[in-house]
Amino acid sequence: MFTLLIYLLRKHKHRIWISSLLLALLFWISLTQALAEAPRMNTVLYGASYYHEYMPYDRLEKDVELMQKAGITVVRLGESTCTN
């Protein structure tokens, strides 16, 4: 089998097509293996960005309460904050 593969990659008139197909097959195998080994989550995460620097501080508790009522499970903070 290996000898046939070497022949096809060196001598066959469609060697570029064959090597491209072989690379695609190897990529597909590695991708399916990576997906099979990827960690699975038990639930869907629902998220939001919260720009606390643009909100009055006394509104924080109300905003957290509204996010909890909406079913938000993940909040991204400090996205627009720059430090020197």
C-alpha positions in Angstrom: 0.0 0.0 0.0 2.8 2.4 0.9 4.6 1.6 -2.3 1.5 2.3 -4.3 1.1 5.7 -2.5 4.8 6.6 -3.3 4.2 5.7 -6.9 1.0 7.8 -7.1 2.7 10.8 -5.5 5.8 10.6 -7.7 4.9 9.2 -11.1 1.1 9.5 -11.7 0.0 12.2 -14.1 -2.6 13.3 -11.5 -0.1 13.5 -8.6 -1.1 17.0 -7.7 -4.7 16.1 -7.4 -3.9 12.9 -5.5 -1.7 14.8 -3.1 -4.3 17.4 -2.5 -6.9 14.7 -1.9 -4.6 13.0 0.5 -3.9 16.2 2.4 -7.7 16.9 2.6 -8.2 13.4 4.0 -5.5 13.8 6.6 -7.0 17.2 7.6 -10.5 15.7 7.9 -9.2 12.8 10.1 -7.3 15.2 12.4 -10.3 17.6 12.6 -12.7 14.8 13.5 -10.3 13.5 16.1 -9.9 17.0 17.6 -13.7 17.5 17.7 -14.2 14.1 19.4 -11.6 15.1 22.1 -13.0 18.6 22.6 -14.6 19.2 26.0 -18.4 19.2 26.0 -20.5 21.7 27.9 -23.6 20.6 29.8 -25.5 23.8 29.0 -25.5 26.7 26.6 -24.0 29.9 28.0 -25.8 33.2 27.4 -23.6 36.2 27.7 -23.5 40.0 27.5 -21.0 42.8 27.6 -21.4 45.2 30.4 -19.7 48.6 30.2 -19.7 49.7 33.8 -17.6 52.7 33.1 -20.5 54.2 31.2 -23.1 53.5 33.8 -23.8 55.3 37.1 -22.4 53.2 40.0 -25.8 53.2 41.8 -27.3 51.3 38.9 -25.0 48.2 39.2 -27.4 46.2 41.4 -30.4 46.9 39.1 -28.4 45.9 36.0 -27.2 42.6 37.7 -30.8 41.8 38.7 -32.0 42.4 35.1 -29.3 40.2 33.7 -30.2 37.4 36.1 -33.9 37.7 35.2 -32.9 37.5 31.5 -30.9 34.3 32.1 -27.5 35.8 31.4 -24.8 33.3 32.6 -21.6 35.0 31.5 -20.7 38.8 31.5 -17.7 40.3 29.9 -16.3 43.3 31.8 -13.6 45.9 31.1 -13.6 45.4 27.3 -13.2 49.2 26.6 -10.9 50.0 29.5 -7.4 51.0 28.7 -4.5 51.1 31.3 -1.1 52.7 30.9 
